[in-house]
C-alpha cells in the first residue's frame, strides 16, 4: 500500500474511498482530526488514502471521469477546503453569532473569511445581498458587545 491522496475532510475521504471500493479497488483511510477543527466544529484534519501501487492509475482514471466540464461553466471551481456554498454560509453565520461570546476579533475575521468564500460560490442576487448584510450586522453587534460590555470588565 502506498499513499494515494491526502485529504483534509473526513467526509470527502470517505466518499472517495467508497467510490473507489464500488469500482473494485481496495482503498484504506488513515488519519484524524486536528485539535483546532474540533474546537471550531469543522471537519478538517489529515486523512491519507492508501491504495496498492498497481491501482493508482485506475483510481486516477475513475476520479477524472467524475469531472464534468459542463458543470464548471455554471459553478466556479471550489478552492482550498472544497467547501460548498451552504457550508461557507453556515460557518460565516456561526462565527458571527459566537464572536460576541468567545474570541470576538478572531471569530469575526473567520466569519468575514467564510462570507467572502460564500460570495465566490453563490450566484448574485437579492438573497446574497440580504444575507450578507445580516451577517455583517451580526459581526458589528458582536464587536459592539465585546468593546462596550466585555472589554471594560476585563481591563
N, CA, C and O of each residue as an XYZ file, in Angstrom:
620
protein
N       0.842     -1.178      0.000
C       0.000      0.000      0.000
C       0.887      1.240      0.000
O       1.900      1.316      0.695
N       0.466      2.198     -0.802
C       1.200      3.447     -0.921
C       0.193      4.594     -0.848
O      -0.945      4.453     -1.296
N       0.615      5.735     -0.278
C      -0.280      6.892     -0.165
C      -0.744      7.316     -1.548
O       0.066      7.545     -2.446
N      -2.061      7.419     -1.708
C      -2.637      7.864     -2.977
C      -2.992      9.344     -2.920
O      -2.618     10.104     -3.814
N      -3.712      9.761     -1.875
C      -4.099     11.164     -1.704
C      -4.114     11.511     -0.234
O      -4.305     10.650      0.625
N      -3.909     12.799      0.046
C      -4.068     13.324      1.398
C      -5.208     14.324      1.329
O      -5.164     15.270      0.543
N      -6.239     14.113      2.159
C      -7.461     14.911      2.138
C      -7.647     15.560      3.508
O      -7.294     14.964      4.525
N      -8.198     16.777      3.547
C      -8.409     17.449      4.831
C      -9.784     17.163      5.436
O      -9.994     17.418      6.622
N     -10.703     16.649      4.663
C     -12.061     16.408      5.137
C     -12.337     14.911      5.277
O     -12.103     14.135      4.350
N     -12.836     14.519      6.448
C     -13.164     13.105      6.672
C     -14.267     12.655      5.727
O     -14.219     11.548      5.189
N     -15.254     13.507      5.527
C     -16.371     13.169      4.647
C     -15.875     12.940      3.214
O     -16.259     11.969      2.561
N     -15.028     13.837      2.744
C     -14.517     13.710      1.385
C     -13.648     12.459      1.244
O     -13.725     11.762      0.232
N     -12.833     12.175      2.243
C     -12.005     10.966      2.200
C     -12.875      9.714      2.149
O     -12.572      8.778      1.409
N     -13.960      9.694      2.936
C     -14.876      8.552      2.922
C     -15.570      8.409      1.567
O     -15.727      7.301      1.055
N     -15.984      9.541      0.993
C     -16.654      9.496     -0.313
C     -15.725      8.936     -1.396
O     -16.134      8.095     -2.197
N     -14.487      9.403     -1.412
C     -13.527      8.911     -2.403
C     -13.269      7.427     -2.183
O     -13.253      6.643     -3.132
N     -13.070      7.051     -0.932
C     -12.809      5.648     -0.614
C     -13.972      4.749     -1.045
O     -13.754      3.704     -1.659
N     -15.195      5.149     -0.725
C     -16.359      4.340     -1.090
C     -16.533      4.260     -2.608
O     -16.901      3.215     -3.144
N     -16.267      5.362     -3.286
C     -16.366      5.374     -4.744
C     -15.360      4.397     -5.359
O     -15.688      3.625     -6.260
N     -14.132      4.451     -4.849
C     -13.104      3.546     -5.371
C     -13.434      2.086     -5.047
O     -13.214      1.198     -5.872
N     -13.963      1.842     -3.841
C     -14.366      0.478     -3.487
C     -15.474     -0.035     -4.386
O     -15.486     -1.212     -4.748
N     -16.408      0.838     -4.750
C     -17.517      0.413     -5.600
C     -17.054      0.026     -6.998
O     -17.788     -0.624     -7.743
N     -15.835      0.425     -7.353
C     -15.268      0.058     -8.649
C     -14.192     -1.021     -8.523
O     -13.370     -1.187     -9.424
N     -14.196     -1.753     -7.407
C     -13.322     -2.904     -7.263
C     -11.923     -2.618     -6.740
O     -11.088     -3.522     -6.710
N     -11.641     -1.382     -6.326
C     -10.324     -1.067     -5.779
C     -10.330     -1.293     -4.271
O     -11.381     -1.506     -3.667
N      -9.147     -1.243     -3.673
C      -9.020     -1.568     -2.251
C      -8.370     -0.420     -1.464
O      -7.225     -0.547     -1.030
N      -9.089      0.702     -1.276
C      -8.513      1.824     -0.529
C      -8.569      1.588      0.982
O      -9.392      0.820      1.479
N      -7.684      2.260      1.684
C      -7.656      2.233      3.148
C      -7.412      3.664      3.612
O      -6.514      4.334      3.102
N      -8.205      4.142      4.578
C      -8.076      5.510      5.092
C      -7.413      5.469      6.455
O      -7.723      4.625      7.297
N      -6.491      6.402      6.650
C      -5.846      6.543      7.951
C      -5.713      8.030      8.228
O      -5.349      8.797      7.337
N      -6.006      8.446      9.460
C      -5.861      9.849      9.814
C      -6.841     10.240     10.889
O      -7.561      9.397     11.427
N      -6.869     11.521     11.202
C      -7.760     12.009     12.241
C      -7.902     13.510     12.176
O      -7.275     14.180     11.356
N      -8.749     14.029     13.065
C      -8.996     15.463     13.124
C      -7.884     16.159     13.881
O      -7.258     15.583     14.770
N      -7.654     17.394     13.517
C      -6.724     18.242     14.246
C      -7.466     18.908     15.388
O      -8.692     19.013     15.346
N      -6.753     19.359     16.406
C      -7.371     19.950     17.589
C      -8.224     21.171     17.233
O      -9.351     21.298     17.712
N      -7.696     22.063     16.404
C      -8.432     23.286     16.072
C      -9.752     22.974     15.386
O     -10.725     23.705     15.570
N      -9.808     21.909     14.603
C     -11.057     21.580     13.925
C     -12.108     21.083     14.904
O     -13.305     21.264     14.677
N     -11.674     20.463     15.985
C     -12.624     20.006     16.996
C     -13.213     21.200     17.734
O     -14.406     21.209     18.038
N     -12.397     22.202     18.024
C     -12.856     23.399     18.730
C     -13.855     24.185     17.889
O     -14.880     24.634     18.402
N     -13.562     24.355     16.598
C     -14.442     25.149     15.740
C     -15.585     24.357     15.151
O     -16.482     24.940     14.541
N     -15.584     23.049     15.313
C     -16.681     22.236     14.810
C     -16.610     21.938     13.332
O     -17.621     21.576     12.730
N     -15.450     22.079     12.733
C     -15.317     21.798     11.310
C     -14.877     20.351     11.106
O     -14.669     19.609     12.066
N     -14.742     19.971      9.862
C     -14.413     18.594      9.507
C     -12.971     18.484      9.007
O     -12.645     17.569      8.250
N     -12.113     19.406      9.424
C     -10.759     19.414      8.893
C      -9.835     18.497      9.674
O      -9.990     18.312     10.881
N      -8.911     17.950      8.990
C      -7.927     17.076      9.600
C      -6.929     16.655      8.546
O      -6.714     17.369      7.567
N      -6.324     15.508      8.738
C      -5.386     14.962      7.750
C      -5.722     13.488      7.590
O      -5.469     12.675      8.479
N      -6.294     13.162      6.446
C      -6.708     11.806      6.147
C      -5.940     11.336      4.919
O      -5.998     11.965      3.863
N      -5.232     10.240      5.061
C      -4.481      9.683      3.944
C      -5.243      8.495      3.374
O      -5.706      7.625      4.111
N      -5.363      8.473      2.060
C      -5.987      7.348      1.375
C      -4.851      6.512      0.784
O      -4.061      6.997     -0.026
N      -4.787      5.256      1.202
C      -3.770      4.339      0.714
C      -4.397      3.391     -0.304
O      -5.537      2.953     -0.150
N      -3.629      3.086     -1.340
C      -4.029      2.115     -2.363
C      -2.813      1.289     -2.744
O      -1.683      1.769     -2.645
N      -3.025      0.061     -3.177
C      -1.893     -0.673     -3.761
C      -1.387      0.095     -4.987
O      -2.177      0.681     -5.726
N      -0.087      0.088     -5.195
C       0.509      0.882     -6.284
C      -0.090      0.577     -7.642
O      -0.250      1.477     -8.466
N      -0.423     -0.681     -7.885
C      -0.954     -1.049     -9.201
C      -2.366     -0.504     -9.440
O      -2.852     -0.538    -10.571
N      -3.030     -0.003     -8.395
C      -4.382      0.533     -8.544
C      -4.405      2.061     -8.692
O      -5.474      2.637     -8.894
N      -3.257      2.721     -8.595
C      -3.214      4.185     -8.665
C      -3.711      4.722    -10.007
O      -4.496      5.670    -10.037
N      -3.267      4.130    -11.112
C      -3.679      4.643    -12.423
C      -5.182      4.449    -12.646
O      -5.845      5.328    -13.196
N      -5.713      3.316    -12.226
C      -7.162      3.076    -12.361
C      -7.937      4.084    -11.516
O      -8.965      4.594    -11.960
N      -7.455      4.380    -10.296
C      -8.120      5.352     -9.421
C      -8.086      6.744    -10.051
O      -9.073      7.478     -9.995
N      -6.949      7.107    -10.650
C      -6.853      8.400    -11.338
C      -7.891      8.508    -12.451
O      -8.558      9.533    -12.588
N      -8.023      7.452    -13.238
C      -8.999      7.443    -14.337
C     -10.423      7.588    -13.801
O     -11.222      8.353    -14.342
N     -10.734      6.853    -12.737
C     -12.089      6.908    -12.171
C     -12.419      8.301    -11.635
O     -13.516      8.812    -11.863
N     -11.476      8.912    -10.929
C     -11.738     10.232    -10.359
C     -11.774     11.317    -11.436
O     -12.529     12.282    -11.312
N     -10.969     11.172    -12.487
C     -11.024     12.123    -13.595
C     -12.357     12.037    -14.329
O     -12.861     13.043    -14.828
N     -12.925     10.842    -14.395
C     -14.204     10.646    -15.080
C     -15.339     11.361    -14.352
O     -16.368     11.663    -14.956
N     -15.160     11.631    -13.065
C     -16.201     12.346    -12.311
C     -16.302     13.818    -12.691
O     -17.353     14.437    -12.527
N     -15.208     14.372    -13.198
C     -15.215     15.787    -13.577
C     -16.078     15.993    -14.816
O     -15.899     15.333    -15.839
N     -17.010     16.917    -14.697
C     -17.899     17.228    -15.811
C     -17.658     18.682    -16.216
O     -18.050     19.594    -15.487
N     -17.021     18.912    -17.363
C     -16.715     20.284    -17.766
C     -17.956     21.169    -17.885
O     -17.860     22.376    -17.665
N     -19.111     20.608    -18.223
C     -20.323     21.413    -18.369
C     -20.741     22.034    -17.046
O     -21.243     23.158    -17.022
N     -20.543     21.325    -15.958
C     -20.957     21.865    -14.662
C     -20.019     22.963    -14.183
O     -20.437     23.810    -13.394
N     -18.761     22.980    -14.633
C     -17.821     24.014    -14.221
C     -18.164     25.373    -14.823
O     -17.779     26.402    -14.269
N     -18.884     25.397    -15.950
C     -19.285     26.666    -16.538
C     -20.334     27.356    -15.681
O     -20.338     28.583    -15.578
N     -21.221     26.588    -15.068
C     -22.291     27.156    -14.258
C     -21.861     27.446    -12.827
O     -22.411     28.343    -12.188
N     -20.900     26.712    -12.320
C     -20.440     26.875    -10.946
C     -18.934     27.070    -10.960
O     -18.219     26.238    -11.520
N     -18.430     28.143    -10.361
C     -16.978     28.328    -10.338
C     -16.312     27.209     -9.548
O     -16.901     26.688     -8.600
N     -15.099     26.833     -9.923
C     -14.419     25.754     -9.206
C     -14.167     26.136     -7.752
O     -13.871     27.292     -7.449
N     -14.285     25.171     -6.867
C     -14.042     25.425     -5.455
C     -12.551     25.402     -5.196
O     -11.814     24.603     -5.773
N     -12.118     26.298     -4.315
C     -10.705     26.376     -3.993
C     -10.487     25.925     -2.564
O     -11.409     25.913     -1.747
N      -9.262     25.557     -2.281
C      -8.854     25.313     -0.913
C      -9.532     24.130     -0.260
O      -9.243     22.980     -0.591
N     -10.436     24.408      0.672
C     -11.016     23.368      1.509
C     -12.102     22.572      0.813
O     -12.536     21.550      1.344
N     -12.550     22.993     -0.335
C     -13.612     22.275     -1.014
C     -14.962     22.478     -0.362
O     -15.791     21.568     -0.347
N     -15.190     23.665      0.180
C     -16.474     23.962      0.807
C     -17.525     24.248     -0.241
O     -17.233     24.826     -1.288
N     -18.732     23.847      0.040
C     -19.848     24.241     -0.791
C     -20.375     25.574     -0.309
O     -19.997     26.039      0.766
N     -21.242     26.195     -1.089
C     -21.791     27.500     -0.717
C     -22.554     27.419      0.601
O     -22.439     28.313      1.439
N     -23.330     26.358      0.789
C     -24.103     26.210      2.025
C     -23.224     26.092      3.255
O     -23.533     26.671      4.296
N     -22.126     25.344      3.146
C     -21.210     25.200      4.279
C     -20.532     26.523      4.610
O     -20.388     26.871      5.782
N     -20.117     27.258      3.589
C     -19.464     28.548      3.815
C     -20.432     29.525      4.487
O     -20.037     30.264      5.389
N     -21.698     29.533      4.053
C     -22.692     30.418      4.660
C     -22.927     30.039      6.124
O     -22.961     30.913      6.990
N     -23.087     28.753      6.402
C     -23.311     28.310      7.783
C     -22.148     28.682      8.686
O     -22.358     29.130      9.814
N     -20.931     28.502      8.206
C     -19.763     28.841      9.024
C     -19.676     30.339      9.256
O     -19.321     30.779     10.350
N     -19.996     31.125      8.240
C     -19.958     32.575      8.399
C     -20.957     33.029      9.455
O     -20.625     33.848     10.313
N     -22.171     32.506      9.398
C     -23.190     32.871     10.388
C     -22.789     32.378     11.779
O     -22.919     33.120     12.752
N     -22.306     31.142     11.888
C     -21.903     30.592     13.181
C     -20.819     31.454     13.825
O     -20.928     31.809     14.999
N     -19.778     31.792     13.072
C     -18.693     32.580     13.629
C     -19.161     33.988     13.985
O     -18.698     34.553     14.976
N     -20.064     34.563     13.201
C     -20.579     35.896     13.523
C     -21.367     35.873     14.823
O     -21.228     36.786     15.638
N     -22.195     34.850     15.037
C     -23.006     34.768     16.257
C     -22.174     34.456     17.498
O     -22.410     35.031     18.560
N     -21.216     33.564     17.376
C     -20.434     33.151     18.544
C     -19.358     34.182     18.900
O     -18.787     34.126     19.989
N     -19.080     35.117     17.996
C     -17.994     36.076     18.223
C     -18.243     37.014     19.399
O     -17.286     37.521     19.984
N     -19.507     37.258     19.764
C     -19.759     38.159     20.890
C     -19.449     37.491     22.223
O     -19.344     38.172     23.243
N     -19.303     36.176     22.232
C     -19.067     35.442     23.471
C     -17.607     35.010     23.592
O     -17.012     35.105     24.665
N     -17.041     34.538     22.495
C     -15.734     33.884     22.540
C     -14.829     34.423     21.440
O     -15.223     34.420     20.274
N     -13.669     34.870     21.768
C     -12.674     35.346     20.807
C     -13.271     36.272     19.751
O     -13.289     35.921     18.571
N     -13.755     37.434     20.144
C     -14.510     38.268     19.210
C     -13.781     38.640     17.921
O     -14.341     38.460     16.840
N     -12.587     39.138     17.994
C     -11.927     39.604     16.786
C     -11.577     38.436     15.866
O     -11.774     38.521     14.654
N     -11.069     37.365     16.426
C     -10.671     36.208     15.623
C     -11.884     35.589     14.922
O     -11.835     35.295     13.728
N     -12.964     35.396     15.667
C     -14.147     34.779     15.065
C     -14.847     35.718     14.092
O     -15.464     35.258     13.131
N     -14.763     37.036     14.324
C     -15.303     37.973     13.345
C     -14.532     37.868     12.037
O     -15.124     37.876     10.958
N     -13.217     37.769     12.134
C     -12.415     37.606     10.920
C     -12.734     36.288     10.219
O     -12.795     36.236      8.991
N     -12.937     35.226     10.996
C     -13.322     33.943     10.398
C     -14.671     34.065      9.698
O     -14.856     33.539      8.600
N     -15.600     34.752     10.326
C     -16.915     34.951      9.724
C     -16.803     35.703      8.400
O     -17.442     35.332      7.416
N     -16.000     36.745      8.380
C     -15.834     37.523      7.149
C     -15.111     36.713      6.068
O     -15.403     36.858      4.881
N     -14.170     35.863      6.481
C     -13.477     34.992      5.533
C     -14.481     34.054      4.849
O     -14.481     33.919      3.625
N     -15.337     33.409      5.655
C     -16.310     32.482      5.076
C     -17.399     33.217      4.302
O     -17.976     32.663      3.366
N     -17.685     34.462      4.686
C     -18.621     35.262      3.892
C     -18.035     35.507      2.509
O     -18.748     35.422      1.509
N     -16.751     35.808      2.444
C     -16.096     36.005      1.140
C     -16.117     34.716      0.327
O     -16.388     34.742     -0.874
N     -15.830     33.584      0.977
C     -15.879     32.294      0.283
C     -17.274     32.036     -0.271
O     -17.427     31.556     -1.394
N     -18.298     32.363      0.534
C     -19.674     32.163      0.100
C     -19.987     33.053     -1.091
O     -20.663     32.622     -2.025
N     -19.501     34.299     -1.071
C     -19.724     35.213     -2.195
C     -19.100     34.639     -3.468
O     -19.658     34.784     -4.556
N     -17.950     33.992     -3.333
C     -17.300     33.402     -4.507
C     -18.078     32.220     -5.072
O     -18.020     31.949     -6.272
N     -18.814     31.510     -4.200
C     -19.509     30.290     -4.620
C     -20.975     30.501     -4.981
O     -21.521     29.761     -5.799
N     -21.606     31.481     -4.393
C     -23.046     31.695     -4.562
C     -23.296     32.685     -5.697
O     -22.641     33.726     -5.755
N     -24.229     32.384     -6.598
C     -24.566     33.351     -7.644
C     -25.194     34.606     -7.033
O     -25.814     34.548     -5.972
N     -25.026     35.730     -7.713
C     -25.531     37.009     -7.207
C     -27.044     37.045     -7.135
O     -27.737     36.203     -7.706
N     -27.532     38.033     -6.424
C     -28.970     38.200     -6.305
C     -29.333     38.877     -5.003
O     -28.470     39.200     -4.187
N     -30.619     39.084     -4.825
C     -31.112     39.760     -3.629
C     -30.858     38.929     -2.371
O     -30.572     39.480     -1.308
N     -30.962     37.608     -2.491
C     -30.724     36.733     -1.340
C     -29.292     36.892     -0.831
O     -29.062     36.992      0.374
N     -28.343     36.916     -1.748
C     -26.938     37.048     -1.362
C     -26.689     38.379     -0.674
O     -25.977     38.434      0.328
N     -27.263     39.445     -1.198
C     -27.080     40.769     -0.603
C     -27.717     40.840      0.778
O     -27.105     41.356      1.713
N     -28.931     40.331      0.918
C     -29.637     40.375      2.192
C     -28.916     39.563      3.271
O     -28.720     40.045      4.387
N     -28.526     38.342      2.938
C     -27.811     37.512      3.911
C     -26.451     38.112      4.266
O     -26.012     38.008      5.412
N     -25.787     38.729      3.309
C     -24.502     39.367      3.589
C     -24.664     40.531      4.553
O     -23.863     40.698      5.473
N     -25.694     41.330      4.344
C     -25.952     42.448      5.270
C     -26.290     41.939      6.666
O     -25.872     42.525      7.664
N     -27.045     40.850      6.733
C     -27.380     40.254      8.029
C     -26.128     39.756      8.751
O     -25.970     39.985      9.950
N     -25.251     39.084      8.036
C     -24.004     38.591      8.637
C     -23.129     39.756      9.084
O     -22.528     39.695     10.157
N     -23.047     40.804      8.289
C     -22.266     41.981      8.686
C     -22.865     42.636      9.925
O     -22.129     43.135     10.776
N     -24.193     42.641     10.036
C     -24.834     43.188     11.231
C     -24.508     42.339     12.455
O     -24.247     42.880     13.530
N     -24.519     41.006     12.303
C     -24.128     40.123     13.414
C     -22.700     40.408     13.854
O     -22.405     40.453     15.048
N     -21.811     40.602     12.874
C     -20.415     40.902     13.202
C     -20.295     42.233     13.934
O     -19.557     42.337     14.913
N     -21.014     43.248     13.468
C     -20.974     44.554     14.132
C     -21.532     44.448     15.547
O     -20.981     45.039     16.476
N     -22.618     43.702     15.718
C     -23.205     43.512     17.047
C     -22.224     42.796     17.970
O     -22.051     43.190     19.123
N     -21.585     41.748     17.464
C     -20.621     41.000     18.265
C     -19.461     41.868     18.715
O     -19.045     41.798     19.871
N     -18.932     42.688     17.811
C     -17.840     43.587     18.179
C     -18.308     44.656     19.159
O     -17.581     45.009     20.088
N     -19.514     45.172     18.957
C     -20.039     46.189     19.867
C     -20.227     45.627     21.272
O     -19.881     46.285     22.253
N     -20.767     44.432     21.376
C     -20.942     43.800     22.692
C     -19.590     43.626     23.364
O     -19.450     43.878     24.561
N     -18.607     43.201     22.606
C     -17.288     42.989     23.202
C     -16.689     44.311     23.691
O     -16.256     44.408     24.840
N     -16.663     45.321     22.828
C     -15.991     46.565     23.193
C     -16.762     47.399     24.206
O     -16.150     48.150     24.966
N     -18.086     47.288     24.240
C     -18.864     48.086     25.190
C     -19.163     47.382     26.495
O     -19.263     48.039     27.531
N     -19.308     46.067     26.479
C     -19.708     45.363     27.696
C     -18.613     44.477     28.284
O     -18.395     44.484     29.496
N     -17.939     43.730     27.453
C     -16.989     42.745     27.950
C     -15.612     43.363     28.197
O     -15.026     43.143     29.257
N     -15.096     44.113     27.262
C     -13.733     44.667     27.352
C     -13.544     45.546     28.581
O     -12.527     45.394     29.258
N     -14.467     46.467     28.918
C     -14.249     47.290     30.119
C     -14.144     46.465     31.408
O     -13.456     46.876     32.342
N     -14.802     45.332     31.470
C     -14.749     44.497     32.674
C     -13.444     43.702     32.736
O     -12.991     43.336     33.820
N     -12.841     43.436     31.577
C     -11.597     42.693     31.561
C     -10.381     43.564     31.888
O      -9.406     43.091     32.472
N     -10.451     44.823     31.508
C      -9.286     45.700     31.678
C      -9.558     46.782     32.668
O      -8.686     47.610     32.933
